[in-house]
Amino acid sequence: MSQYVYSFLDILGAVTGPGMSFSIGMDEGIAEEGITIAMDENKNTKTMGADGSGMHSLHAGKGGSVTIRTLKTSPLNYMLDQAYNFQTTSSANHGQNIISIRDVARGDSFTAQQCAFRKLPDNINAKDGGTMEWVFDAIIVDMLLGNGTPAVT
């Protein structure tokens, strides 16, 4: 396997939580813009002193977000909408989702825990169908980038 090749064909994922459990990846209507995992804050703050000395402050936060972009016609929109409606009726169901995404060819692995829907996506009805962006806020995001040659499990 070449470590210089990437393909969305190798991305497998799952979303689980109260009222939902399904796969995300190929054949689920993921938009061309795909899936984004982002951290909320910098891991470091640099503070400079008046005398030119400096200090680094390491932050413990691991919060982030996961954005899943679907085609307007994707069946995932219905499933995500049903889960959103269920999870936002009570705090007992809110903020308990886990999102796992893996690049099986490269060995990359992403896990977002204690995820909550940020809001319903904007719904644009226009000449072209477009996409929908489902954003989850996560309390803990763990990211492990592979070396392009994943170990056989």
N, CA and C atoms as an extended XYZ file, in Angstrom:
459
Properties=species:S:1:pos:R:3:atomname:S:1:resname:S:1:resid:I:1 pbc="F F F"
N         0.852       -1.176        0.000 N   MET     1
C         0.000        0.000        0.000 CA  MET     1
C         0.891        1.230        0.000 C   MET     1
N         0.616        2.156       -0.890 N   SER     2
C         1.394        3.379       -0.986 CA  SER     2
C         1.021        4.336        0.134 C   SER     2
N         2.038        4.896        0.781 N   GLN     3
C         1.755        5.876        1.819 CA  GLN     3
C         1.568        7.266        1.237 C   GLN     3
N         1.522        7.370       -0.093 N   TYR     4
C         1.323        8.654       -0.763 CA  TYR     4
C        -0.056        8.756       -1.403 C   TYR     4
N        -0.968        7.873       -1.012 N   VAL     5
C        -2.303        7.845       -1.606 CA  VAL     5
C        -3.354        7.985       -0.516 C   VAL     5
N        -4.358        8.819       -0.794 N   TYR     6
C        -5.509        8.972        0.089 CA  TYR     6
C        -6.763        8.776       -0.739 C   TYR     6
N        -7.782        8.156       -0.153 N   SER     7
C        -9.072        8.026       -0.812 CA  SER     7
C       -10.172        7.976        0.240 C   SER     7
N       -11.263        8.705       -0.019 N   PHE     8
C       -12.420        8.643        0.868 CA  PHE     8
C       -13.027        7.244        0.861 C   PHE     8
N       -12.694        6.452       -0.147 N   LEU     9
C       -13.183        5.073       -0.211 CA  LEU     9
C       -12.738        4.267        1.010 C   LEU     9
N       -11.652        4.704        1.657 N   ASP    10
C       -11.103        3.988        2.804 CA  ASP    10
C       -11.622        4.481        4.149 C   ASP    10
N       -12.526        5.458        4.118 N   ILE    11
C       -13.046        6.030        5.361 CA  ILE    11
C       -14.271        5.244        5.826 C   ILE    11
N       -14.205        4.771        7.052 N   LEU    12
C       -15.322        4.083        7.694 CA  LEU    12
C       -15.640        4.825        8.982 C   LEU    12
N       -16.905        4.940        9.288 N   GLY    13
C       -17.263        5.628       10.510 CA  GLY    13
C       -18.571        5.131       11.070 C   GLY    13
N       -18.837        5.561       12.299 N   ALA    14
C       -20.078        5.203       12.969 CA  ALA    14
C       -20.473        6.316       13.917 C   ALA    14
N       -21.773        6.498       14.047 N   VAL    15
C       -22.340        7.428       15.015 CA  VAL    15
C       -23.283        6.612       15.887 C   VAL    15
N       -23.078        6.660       17.195 N   THR    16
C       -23.957        5.949       18.115 CA  THR    16
C       -24.360        6.886       19.244 C   THR    16
N       -25.557        6.686       19.731 N   GLY    17
C       -26.067        7.485       20.835 CA  GLY    17
C       -27.524        7.166       21.054 C   GLY    17
N       -28.157        7.836       22.000 N   PRO    18
C       -29.571        7.581       22.266 CA  PRO    18
C       -30.416        7.780       21.006 C   PRO    18
N       -31.109        6.736       20.608 N   GLY    19
C       -31.993        6.818       19.452 CA  GLY    19
C       -31.318        6.692       18.106 C   GLY    19
N       -30.017        6.404       18.066 N   MET    20
C       -29.366        6.244       16.764 CA  MET    20
C       -28.120        5.377       16.863 C   MET    20
N       -27.880        4.675       15.764 N   SER    21
C       -26.668        3.889       15.588 CA  SER    21
C       -26.582        3.558       14.110 C   SER    21
N       -25.617        4.164       13.404 N   PHE    22
C       -25.498        3.906       11.979 CA  PHE    22
C       -24.099        4.220       11.487 C   PHE    22
N       -23.819        3.747       10.288 N   SER    23
C       -22.517        3.944        9.652 CA  SER    23
C       -22.483        5.252        8.891 C   SER    23
N       -21.278        5.804        8.781 N   ILE    24
C       -21.041        6.930        7.895 CA  ILE    24
C       -19.810        6.614        7.067 C   ILE    24
N       -19.842        6.981        5.818 N   GLY    25
C       -18.748        6.704        4.903 CA  GLY    25
C       -19.297        6.540        3.512 C   GLY    25
N       -18.729        5.627        2.753 N   MET    26
C       -19.172        5.389        1.387 CA  MET    26
C       -20.603        4.879        1.356 C   MET    26
N       -21.312        5.240        0.316 N   ASP    27
C       -22.676        4.778        0.049 CA  ASP    27
C       -23.714        5.272        1.050 C   ASP    27
N       -23.384        6.286        1.842 N   GLU    28
C       -24.371        6.862        2.748 CA  GLU    28
C       -24.741        8.281        2.359 C   GLU    28
N       -24.294        8.742        1.200 N   GLY    29
C       -24.646       10.083        0.756 CA  GLY    29
C       -23.836       11.179        1.408 C   GLY    29
N       -22.578       10.894        1.721 N   ILE    30
C       -21.693       11.923        2.257 CA  ILE    30
C       -21.320       12.864        1.108 C   ILE    30
N       -21.380       14.153        1.360 N   ALA    31
C       -21.080       15.151        0.332 CA  ALA    31
C       -19.593       15.165       -0.002 C   ALA    31
N       -19.276       15.776       -1.121 N   GLU    32
C       -17.894       15.881       -1.586 CA  GLU    32
C       -16.983       16.531       -0.543 C   GLU    32
N       -17.542       17.443        0.249 N   GLU    33
C       -16.741       18.136        1.267 CA  GLU    33
C       -16.451       17.262        2.474 C   GLU    33
N       -17.108       16.122        2.584 N   GLY    34
C       -16.781       15.090        3.559 CA  GLY    34
C       -17.059       15.395        5.012 C   GLY    34
N       -16.147       14.952        5.863 N   ILE    35
C       -16.282       15.007        7.312 CA  ILE    35
C       -15.082       15.769        7.863 C   ILE    35
N       -15.340       16.706        8.769 N   THR    36
C       -14.259       17.485        9.371 CA  THR    36
C       -14.246       17.255       10.873 C   THR    36
N       -13.055       16.983       11.413 N   ILE    37
C       -12.849       16.899       12.854 CA  ILE    37
C       -11.967       18.088       13.216 C   ILE    37
N       -12.428       18.926       14.136 N   ALA    38
C       -11.679       20.141       14.476 CA  ALA    38
C       -11.593       20.288       15.994 C   ALA    38
N       -10.462       20.769       16.448 N   MET    39
C       -10.279       21.062       17.868 CA  MET    39
C       -10.802       22.468       18.149 C   MET    39
N       -11.298       22.700       19.383 N   ASP    40
C       -11.854       23.999       19.750 CA  ASP    40
C       -10.794       25.045       20.046 C   ASP    40
N        -9.713       24.638       20.666 N   GLU    41
C        -8.752       25.630       21.146 CA  GLU    41
C        -7.323       25.181       20.895 C   GLU    41
N        -6.436       26.136       21.000 N   ASN    42
C        -5.013       25.835       20.906 CA  ASN    42
C        -4.589       25.018       22.117 C   ASN    42
N        -3.579       24.208       21.958 N   LYS    43
C        -3.047       23.407       23.054 CA  LYS    43
C        -2.065       24.215       23.900 C   LYS    43
N        -1.610       25.333       23.382 N   ASN    44
C        -0.582       26.122       24.040 CA  ASN    44
C        -0.908       27.608       23.981 C   ASN    44
N        -0.511       28.322       25.024 N   THR    45
C        -0.487       29.775       25.007 CA  THR    45
C         0.924       30.210       25.351 C   THR    45
N         1.473       31.073       24.515 N   LYS    46
C         2.809       31.631       24.769 CA  LYS    46
C         2.617       33.002       25.399 C   LYS    46
N         3.281       33.246       26.530 N   THR    47
C         3.235       34.535       27.204 CA  THR    47
C         4.652       35.077       27.267 C   THR    47
N         4.820       36.295       26.787 N   MET    48
C         6.145       36.911       26.778 CA  MET    48
C         6.256       37.926       27.905 C   MET    48
N         7.416       37.952       28.560 N   GLY    49
C         7.684       38.909       29.632 CA  GLY    49
C         8.287       40.199       29.095 C   GLY    49
N         8.243       41.250       29.904 N   ALA    50
C         8.794       42.553       29.516 CA  ALA    50
C        10.293       42.476       29.260 C   ALA    50
N        10.953       41.508       29.889 N   ASP    51
C        12.409       41.383       29.723 CA  ASP    51
C        12.794       40.465       28.565 C   ASP    51
N        11.805       40.004       27.803 N   GLY    52
C        12.095       39.134       26.659 CA  GLY    52
C        12.027       37.655       26.973 C   GLY    52
N        11.887       37.305       28.258 N   SER    53
C        11.742       35.890       28.600 CA  SER    53
C        10.337       35.441       28.224 C   SER    53
N        10.142       34.155       28.190 N   GLY    54
C         8.831       33.649       27.789 CA  GLY    54
C         8.395       32.452       28.597 C   GLY    54
N         7.133       32.138       28.442 N   MET    55
C         6.548       31.010       29.156 CA  MET    55
C         5.514       30.358       28.240 C   MET    55
N         5.445       29.035       28.270 N   HIS    56
C         4.405       28.288       27.578 CA  HIS    56
C         3.428       27.741       28.612 C   HIS    56
N         2.139       27.803       28.292 N   SER    57
C         1.108       27.210       29.152 CA  SER    57
C         0.420       26.104       28.363 C   SER    57
N         0.523       24.879       28.851 N   LEU    58
C        -0.101       23.726       28.216 CA  LEU    58
C        -1.534       23.608       28.707 C   LEU    58
N        -2.493       23.526       27.768 N   HIS    59
C        -3.908       23.452       28.105 CA  HIS    59
C        -4.388       22.004       28.057 C   HIS    59
N        -5.266       21.645       28.962 N   ALA    60
C        -5.757       20.274       29.065 CA  ALA    60
C        -6.950       19.991       28.166 C   ALA    60
N        -7.617       21.021       27.671 N   GLY    61
C        -8.844       20.848       26.908 CA  GLY    61
C        -8.680       19.943       25.693 C   GLY    61
N        -9.659       19.068       25.496 N   LYS    62
C        -9.673       18.170       24.341 CA  LYS    62
C       -10.977       18.305       23.563 C   LYS    62
N       -11.694       19.427       23.792 N   GLY    63
C       -12.965       19.649       23.123 CA  GLY    63
C       -12.786       19.937       21.645 C   GLY    63
N       -13.830       19.641       20.902 N   GLY    64
C       -13.777       19.876       19.465 CA  GLY    64
C       -15.148       19.744       18.847 C   GLY    64
N       -15.146       19.581       17.541 N   SER    65
C       -16.399       19.408       16.816 CA  SER    65
C       -16.190       18.445       15.658 C   SER    65
N       -17.286       17.837       15.260 N   VAL    66
C       -17.304       16.959       14.094 CA  VAL    66
C       -18.411       17.480       13.179 C   VAL    66
N       -18.055       17.740       11.926 N   THR    67
C       -19.036       18.190       10.943 CA  THR    67
C       -19.180       17.116        9.881 C   THR    67
N       -20.394       16.616        9.732 N   ILE    68
C       -20.708       15.604        8.719 CA  ILE    68
C       -21.531       16.298        7.646 C   ILE    68
N       -20.992       16.347        6.437 N   ARG    69
C       -21.682       17.008        5.330 CA  ARG    69
C       -22.340       15.949        4.450 C   ARG    69
N       -23.642       16.085        4.291 N   THR    70
C       -24.402       15.111        3.506 CA  THR    70
C       -24.987       15.784        2.276 C   THR    70
N       -25.259       14.968        1.263 N   LEU    71
C       -26.016       15.460        0.117 CA  LEU    71
C       -27.445       15.737        0.561 C   LEU    71
N       -28.091       16.666       -0.076 N   LYS    72
C       -29.481       17.009        0.256 CA  LYS    72
C       -30.385       15.769        0.219 C   LYS    72
N       -30.071       14.807       -0.653 N   THR    73
C       -30.895       13.616       -0.833 CA  THR    73
C       -30.442       12.417       -0.004 C   THR    73
N       -29.440       12.592        0.846 N   SER    74
C       -28.902       11.474        1.622 CA  SER    74
C       -29.911       10.948        2.637 C   SER    74
N       -30.023        9.614        2.752 N   PRO    75
C       -30.890        9.044        3.796 CA  PRO    75
C       -30.384        9.342        5.206 C   PRO    75
N       -29.112        9.739        5.338 N   LEU    76
C       -28.593       10.096        6.663 CA  LEU    76
C       -29.311       11.312        7.236 C   LEU    76
N       -29.790       12.201        6.378 N   ASN    77
C       -30.488       13.396        6.871 CA  ASN    77
C       -31.709       13.015        7.698 C   ASN    77
N       -32.464       12.055        7.219 N   TYR    78
C       -33.645       11.600        7.960 CA  TYR    78
C       -33.234       10.988        9.297 C   TYR    78
N       -32.214       10.118        9.267 N   MET    79
C       -31.793        9.444       10.503 CA  MET    79
C       -31.239       10.452       11.511 C   MET    79
N       -30.432       11.405       11.036 N   LEU    80
C       -29.886       12.414       11.935 CA  LEU    80
C       -30.988       13.328       12.480 C   LEU    80
N       -31.948       13.671       11.642 N   ASP    81
C       -33.064       14.510       12.085 CA  ASP    81
C       -33.887       13.803       13.162 C   ASP    81
N       -34.155       12.516       12.967 N   GLN    82
C       -34.906       11.750       13.967 CA  GLN    82
C       -34.141       11.689       15.290 C   GLN    82
N       -32.828       11.475       15.212 N   ALA    83
C       -32.010       11.432       16.427 CA  ALA    83
C       -31.976       12.798       17.103 C   ALA    83
N       -31.825       13.863       16.320 N   TYR    84
C       -31.849       15.221       16.872 CA  TYR    84
C       -33.158       15.471       17.623 C   TYR    84
N       -34.271       15.148       16.991 N   ASN    85
C       -35.576       15.367       17.622 CA  ASN    85
C       -35.719       14.577       18.920 C   ASN    85
N       -35.229       13.340       18.915 N   PHE    86
C       -35.305       12.510       20.120 CA  PHE    86
C       -34.386       13.048       21.217 C   PHE    86
N       -33.142       13.344       20.849 N   GLN    87
C       -32.148       13.726       21.855 CA  GLN    87
C       -32.393       15.102       22.458 C   GLN    87
N       -33.086       15.976       21.746 N   THR    88
C       -33.296       17.326       22.277 CA  THR    88
C       -34.613       17.465       23.037 C   THR    88
N       -35.313       16.375       23.261 N   THR    89
C       -36.548       16.438       24.059 CA  THR    89
C       -36.260       16.364       25.554 C   THR    89
N       -35.074       15.865       25.922 N   SER    90
C       -34.752       15.709       27.341 CA  SER    90
C       -33.238       15.728       27.527 C   SER    90
N       -32.802       16.347       28.610 N   SER    91
C       -31.363       16.342       28.906 CA  SER    91
C       -30.861       14.934       29.209 C   SER    91
N       -31.748       14.010       29.517 N   ALA    92
C       -31.350       12.621       29.762 CA  ALA    92
C       -30.802       11.959       28.502 C   ALA    92
N       -31.152       12.497       27.326 N   ASN    93
C       -30.697       11.921       26.057 CA  ASN    93
C       -29.648       12.774       25.352 C   ASN    93
N       -29.301       13.889       25.927 N   HIS    94
C       -28.467       14.883       25.249 CA  HIS    94
C       -26.979       14.680       25.561 C   HIS    94
N       -26.132       14.907       24.558 N   GLY    95
C       -24.684       14.917       24.771 CA  GLY    95
C       -24.048       13.572       25.034 C   GLY    95
N       -24.644       12.495       24.539 N   GLN    96
C       -24.127       11.151       24.813 CA  GLN    96
C       -23.637       10.417       23.571 C   GLN    96
N       -23.527       11.108       22.445 N   ASN    97
C       -23.131       10.452       21.196 CA  ASN    97
C       -21.634       10.186       21.149 C   ASN    97
N       -21.286        9.138       20.442 N   ILE    98
C       -19.885        8.808       20.149 CA  ILE    98
C       -19.762        8.713       18.637 C   ILE    98
N       -18.766        9.408       18.091 N   ILE    99
C       -18.508        9.366       16.658 CA  ILE    99
C       -17.101        8.814       16.454 C   ILE    99
N       -17.011        7.744       15.692 N   SER   100
C       -15.724        7.108       15.388 CA  SER   100
C       -15.507        7.128       13.889 C   SER   100
N       -14.321        7.552       13.480 N   ILE   101
C       -13.975        7.599       12.062 CA  ILE   101
C       -12.583        7.021       11.902 C   ILE   101
N       -12.439        6.186       10.879 N   ARG   102
C       -11.156        5.497       10.661 CA  ARG   102
C       -10.834        5.476        9.178 C   ARG   102
N        -9.583        5.744        8.869 N   ASP   103
C        -9.055        5.568        7.522 CA  ASP   103
C        -8.310        4.233        7.542 C   ASP   103
N        -8.946        3.211        7.015 N   VAL   104
C        -8.398        1.859        7.143 CA  VAL   104
C        -7.127        1.654        6.337 C   VAL   104
N        -6.889        2.461        5.311 N   ALA   105
C        -5.676        2.308        4.506 CA  ALA   105
C        -4.489        3.042        5.122 C   ALA   105
N        -4.730        4.147        5.764 N   ARG   106
C        -3.644        4.961        6.310 CA  ARG   106
C        -3.416        4.709        7.806 C   ARG   106
N        -4.420        4.159        8.478 N   GLY   107
C        -4.289        3.903        9.903 CA  GLY   107
C        -4.734        5.050       10.784 C   GLY   107
N        -5.323        6.102       10.193 N   ASP   108
C        -5.821        7.221       10.997 CA  ASP   108
C        -7.049        6.791       11.789 C   ASP   108
N        -7.186        7.334       13.001 N   SER   109
C        -8.310        6.996       13.859 CA  SER   109
C        -8.734        8.238       14.633 C   SER   109
N       -10.039        8.531       14.602 N   PHE   110
C       -10.598        9.682       15.291 CA  PHE   110
C       -11.791        9.223       16.118 C   PHE   110
N       -11.833        9.651       17.367 N   THR   111
C       -12.974        9.339       18.222 CA  THR   111
C       -13.410       10.612       18.927 C   THR   111
N       -14.682       10.937       18.815 N   ALA   112
C       -15.264       12.078       19.517 CA  ALA   112
C       -16.304       11.532       20.493 C   ALA   112
N       -16.175       11.928       21.756 N   GLN   113
C       -17.058       11.424       22.808 CA  GLN   113
C       -17.854       12.551       23.440 C   GLN   113
N       -18.950       12.190       24.069 N   GLN   114
C       -19.851       13.140       24.720 CA  GLN   114
C       -20.267       14.213       23.709 C   GLN   114
N       -20.717       13.761       22.557 N   CYS   115
C       -21.104       14.663       21.470 CA  CYS   115
C       -22.574       15.034       21.575 C   CYS   115
N       -22.860       16.288       21.256 N   ALA   116
C       -24.231       16.790       21.205 CA  ALA   116
C       -24.439       17.515       19.883 C   ALA   116
N       -25.628       17.385       19.330 N   PHE   117
C       -25.969       18.163       18.146 CA  PHE   117
C       -25.834       19.648       18.487 C   PHE   117
N       -25.171       20.420       17.640 N   ARG   118
C       -25.071       21.865       17.860 CA  ARG   118
C       -26.390       22.546       17.510 C   ARG   118
N       -26.954       22.180       16.362 N   LYS   119
C       -28.231       22.732       15.905 CA  LYS   119
C       -28.669       21.945       14.690 C   LYS   119
N       -29.901       22.172       14.274 N   LEU   120
C       -30.324       21.608       12.990 CA  LEU   120
C       -29.549       22.314       11.879 C   LEU   120
N       -29.226       21.607       10.805 N   PRO   121
C       -28.487       22.260        9.726 CA  PRO   121
C       -29.353       23.265        8.984 C   PRO   121
N       -28.693       24.257        8.383 N   ASP   122
C       -29.413       25.164        7.496 CA  ASP   122
C       -29.960       24.331        6.343 C   ASP   122
N       -31.181       24.632        5.943 N   ASN   123
C       -31.836       23.862        4.888 CA  ASN   123
C       -32.102       24.809        3.717 C   ASN   123
N       -31.289       24.697        2.686 N   ILE   124
C       -31.384       25.585        1.536 CA  ILE   124
C       -32.066       24.854        0.393 C   ILE   124
N       -33.132       25.430       -0.099 N   ASN   125
C       -33.829       24.896       -1.262 CA  ASN   125
C       -33.540       25.833       -2.425 C   ASN   125
N       -32.754       25.354       -3.379 N   ALA   126
C       -32.308       26.194       -4.484 CA  ALA   126
C       -32.328       25.387       -5.783 C   ALA   126
N       -31.775       25.982       -6.839 N   LYS   127
C       -31.704       25.319       -8.138 CA  LYS   127
C       -30.990       23.974       -8.023 C   LYS   127
N       -29.859       23.980       -7.336 N   ASP   128
C       -29.118       22.742       -7.098 CA  ASP   128
C       -29.408       22.262       -5.677 C   ASP   128
N       -29.426       20.938       -5.519 N   GLY   129
C       -29.776       20.342       -4.231 CA  GLY   129
C       -28.859       20.722       -3.091 C   GLY   129
N       -27.575       20.814       -3.349 N   GLY   130
C       -26.636       21.229       -2.319 CA  GLY   130
C       -26.390       20.196       -1.234 C   GLY   130
N       -25.944       20.694       -0.090 N   THR   131
C       -25.548       19.829        1.013 CA  THR   131
C       -26.164       20.312        2.319 C   THR   131
N       -26.061       19.461        3.329 N   MET   132
C       -26.490       19.795        4.681 CA  MET   132
C       -25.307       19.523        5.602 C   MET   132
N       -25.081       20.402        6.569 N   GLU   133
C       -23.975       20.249        7.510 CA  GLU   133
C       -24.512       19.955        8.906 C   GLU   133
N       -24.218       18.754        9.380 N   TRP   134
C       -24.605       18.332       10.728 CA  TRP   134
C       -23.387       18.499       11.621 C   TRP   134
N       -23.461       19.403       12.589 N   VAL   135
C       -22.325       19.702       13.457 CA  VAL   135
C       -22.604       19.170       14.856 C   VAL   135
N       -21.622       18.453       15.375 N   PHE   136
C       -21.675       17.935       16.740 CA  PHE   136
C       -20.578       18.608       17.553 C   PHE   136
N       -20.912       19.073       18.752 N   ASP   137
C       -19.917       19.550       19.703 CA  ASP   137
C       -19.493       18.368       20.552 C   ASP   137
N       -18.180       18.200       20.715 N   ALA   138
C       -17.631       17.061       21.461 CA  ALA   138
C       -16.832       17.556       22.659 C   ALA   138
N       -16.988       16.897       23.781 N   ILE   139
C       -16.207       17.221       24.975 CA  ILE   139
C       -14.796       16.670       24.851 C   ILE   139
N       -14.668       15.482       24.255 N   ILE   140
C       -13.353       14.840       24.114 CA  ILE   140
C       -13.166       14.403       22.666 C   ILE   140
N       -12.085       14.864       22.055 N   VAL   141
C       -11.710       14.419       20.716 CA  VAL   141
C       -10.314       13.817       20.805 C   VAL   141
N       -10.194       12.571       20.390 N   ASP   142
C        -8.902       11.898       20.322 CA  ASP   142
C        -8.586       11.632       18.863 C   ASP   142
N        -7.381       11.987       18.465 N   MET   143
C        -6.957       11.851       17.080 CA  MET   143
C        -5.618       11.123       17.056 C   MET   143
N        -5.540       10.096       16.238 N   LEU   144
C        -4.304        9.357       16.064 CA  LEU   144
C        -4.074        9.206       14.570 C   LEU   144
N        -3.043        9.863       14.065 N   LEU   145
C        -2.736        9.777       12.644 CA  LEU   145
C        -1.828        8.591       12.389 C   LEU   145
N        -2.168        7.811       11.375 N   GLY   146
C        -1.378        6.632       11.033 CA  GLY   146
C        -0.167        6.994       10.187 C   GLY   146
N         0.650        6.017        9.927 N   ASN   147
C         1.870        6.244        9.138 CA  ASN   147
C         1.717        5.812        7.693 C   ASN   147
N         0.494        5.518        7.286 N   GLY   148
C         0.263        5.111        5.899 CA  GLY   148
C         0.332        3.615        5.682 C   GLY   148
N         0.768        2.892        6.694 N   THR   149
C         0.834        1.428        6.596 CA  THR   149
C         0.270        0.854        7.892 C   THR   149
N        -1.056        0.809        7.998 N   PRO   150
C        -1.658        0.374        9.247 CA  PRO   150
C        -1.332       -1.072        9.579 C   PRO   150
N        -1.260       -1.333       10.869 N   ALA   151
C        -1.008       -2.700       11.319 CA  ALA   151
C        -2.245       -3.551       11.064 C   ALA   151
N        -2.021       -4.823       10.774 N   VAL   152
C        -3.128       -5.751       10.591 CA  VAL   152
C        -3.705       -6.056       11.960 C   VAL   152
N        -5.045       -5.916       12.073 N   THR   153
C        -5.672       -6.189       13.367 CA  THR   153
C        -6.460       -7.463       13.323 C   THR   153
